[in-house]
Amino acid sequence: MGKTETKKEIAEKYGIPVNTLSTILKNREKLEKMASTSAVNLGKKRMRPSKVEDGDKGLLTWFKQARALGAPINGPILMEKAGELGKKLGISFVPCSGWLGRFKR
């Protein structure tokens, strides 16, 4: 039987601090779920779920339906619809150009 690696050995192997490895292991299920349900931006240091995730999903559904019907959609229309969905969901949300850029990605 092979020897099981210690956290210290694994951390050294990947060049990360032991406490970072411990945090990754502690949050393993959450990290796996986030990686499987969303496009992971490898440039980010932190993975934070959107505060308006339900609104984003609803807006994307609306966008796909509107496009399927041939409706022209632009940034201001998306921002207006996002504000409406936020109100319906009871979310205090004012869409801005930064939000729009992230939504488009």
N, C-alpha and C positions, 0 to 999 in steps of 0.2 A: 504494500500500500504506500502511496506517495504521501509526503508531508503536506499538511495544509498550511498555506501561506498565512502569515499574520497580517493584521491591518498595516503595520509598519512596513512590512515587506511589499505589500501591494501598493501602498502610497509611494514608496521609493521607486517602484517599477514604473509608475505613471507620472512621477515628478510632481506630486501634489502633497499638501500637508495632511497628516493623519486626521486632523479634525475635519477637513473638507471631505475626506473619504467617509468618515462617520456620518456627516450630514447627508451625503448622497445615499448611503445605506439606510439611514433613518427615513428619508423621504422617497425611497425607491418606488413604491406603488404610485405615489402622486406623480413622480417624474415620468414613469412609464406610461401612465394614462395621458399626460400632457403630450408626450412624444407621439403617441399613437393617434391622438384626436386632432392635432393641429400641425401645420407646417412649422417645423422648428427652424428658427433663424440661428444658424450656428455662430453668428457674430455677437449674439447677445450673451451677457454674463448671467442674467437672471431670466427665469421663465415665470412671468406673471400672467394669470388669466385676465382677460379683459373684464373690467368692471361692468361693462354693458354687454356681456357675452350673449345673453338672450336677445338683446336688441340687435346685435350684429348678425346673429343667425336669422332673425326675422327679416331684417333688411336684405340680407342676401337672398332669401326665399322670394321676397317681393321683387327684387331686382331681376332675378331669373325669370319670374312670371311676366314682368313688364317687357323684358327683352324678347321673350318668346312671342309676345303679341306685337312686337315691332315698335314699341314705344321708344322714343328718343330719351335717353337718360344722360344727365350731365352732373357735375359736382354739386351745384346749388340744389338740384332736385334731390339728390341723394341726402344732402345735409338736411333739407326740409323734412324728408320722410323719416330720417333718423330721429329728428327732434319729436316728430309725431309719435313714433314708436316708443321713444323714451317716456313721453307723457303717459301713454297707455300702460306701460309697465311700471309706472310710478318711480322712474329713475330721474334724478336731477341731472340732466345731461344737456349740454349746449354744444352741438357739433361745431368743430372749427376746421381750418384747412389741414392742420396737423393730424387730426382724427381721420379726415378724408384720405390723406396719403397713406396712413396705416391700414385703413379699411381696403383701399385699392390693392395693397400688397397682399 
